[in-house]
C-alpha cells in the first residue's frame, strides 16, 4: 500500500491521521498516542512503509459494513454476529 493509498483509505473510513491514531490507542495499541501518531504520519507521508498487516486491516474495514472499524456505545467490545442472508 502506498502512502497515497493509505491516506485515501483513512479518508474512506472517515478518519484523519490524528483520529486514526487515537482510535488505535482506544482499541488496544499499547504505545503512547504520540508514538502511534508519529507512525501514522510516517505512513501518510511515505517516510515509513505501511506494514502489510495494516494494509489488509484497512482494506477490510473499508469493504465491510460498520462504523469506522469498530462498534462504539452499547455493545462495544462484543464481537459482531453474522447477519442472516436475506430471504431466509
Protein Blocks (a to p, Z undefined) as FASTA:
>chain_A
ZZklmmmmmmmnopafklmmmmmmmnopabdfklmmmmmmmmmnomaccdfklmmmmmmm
mmpgceehiaehehihiacdddddehZZ
